[in-house]
Amino acid sequence: MARKHENMMVFQQADELVLEVYKLTKDLPAEERFGLQSQIRRAAVSAPTNIVEGAARDTDKDFRHFLVMALGSASEVKYLLALCSRLELLDSHLTHVLESRYDSLIRSLQCFIDKLKV
């Protein structure tokens, strides 16, 4: 079953958030370049790429599996943003705004996953 990931709201949300994560994390201290910055960015990119990979799969069961992986990645980003805020590495207001946007993505992914339950 061919699915166009570009037309999916969850993909669009996740894709936009990657750009926001990259913009925000450029302000992390240099010593976090290979630590938190790298981890947050990898997790942020993982959410939309899992949606893309899942959309290319033949079955709803396979697609659902990749959506669950995207959900895990989105949850990881949300936690890491909160951690950066608590460590005072990033502006707490900016991280809170992005965390809220990840909450929305997480809810959207969960709804999509629930619809695909087999």
N, C-alpha and C positions, 0 to 999 in steps of 0.2 A: 504494500500500500504506500504509494508515494505521497509524502506530506511536504508542504513547503514551509520550512521553518521561518522564512522571512515574514510570513503572514500571521505568525502566532504571536499573540500579545505577550506571552511569557518570554519568548525569545527577544522581542523588542525591548522589554523591560530589562532583562539581564544584560543585553548588549549595551544599552545606555548606561547601565550601572558600571560596567567595566571602564568606560571612559571617565566617569566620575571618580572611581577608585584610583585610577592612574593619576588624575589631577591632584587628588587629595594626598596621596602617598608620596608624591614628589617632595613634599615638605618634611618627610621623616628625616631624622638625623642620618648622616652618612654612615654611621656605625650600624644602622639598621638595614642598609641596602641589601645585604645577603641574609638578613633575618626576617623581621616582620614585614618589611616592604615586599620582599620576594614572595613570602607566604601569602600575604593578602592578595597580591596581584595574581598569583597562580590560581588561587581559589576563585577569585572574581572571574577570570577567564574560563575556568572550568565549568561554571554554571551554563553560559550560553553554548559552549562547545559540546557539552553533554546533551543539550536540547537538540543541537544540529545533528549529532551522531544518532540520537534516538529517532529523530524524524526520518532518517534514512533507512531505518530498520523495517522489516516486513510486517511484523506483528505488533498488535497493541501491547502484548506482554513485554516484548523487547523495548518498545518505546517507553512504557511505564518504568522499566528498570532504569533507563537513562534519565528520566525525569526525577526519579528518586535520588540518583547521584547528583543531579543539578540542585536538588533541594538541600542535600548535605553540604554542597559547596557554598550555596547561598547562606546557609546557617553558619558555616565556618567564617565567612567574611564578616557577618554581623558580629560574631564573638570577637574576632580580631580587631575590628573597629572599636568596640567597647573597651577592649584591653588597651589599645593605643590611647584612648581617652583617659582611662584610669592611670596609666603610666605617665600621663601628661606629655605625650609625644606628639599629639595632634590636638587641634582646637576642639574642645568638647562639643560646642554648638554644631560645628560642621560634621563631626562624627555622628552626632545624634540625628541630624537630618538624613544622613546616608543610611544609618541603621533603620530609620523609619521606612525609607524606600525599600530596604531589603526585607523588612517585615511584610510589605505589600507584595513583593516578589514571592516570598515564602508562602503567603496565603494563596496567591495565584497558582503556584506550582502544586500546592496541596490539593486545591480544587480540581486541577487538571488530572492529577494522579488518581483522585477519588473517582473521577468519571471513567477512568480506564481500568478500574478494578475488574479482574476476570475471575 
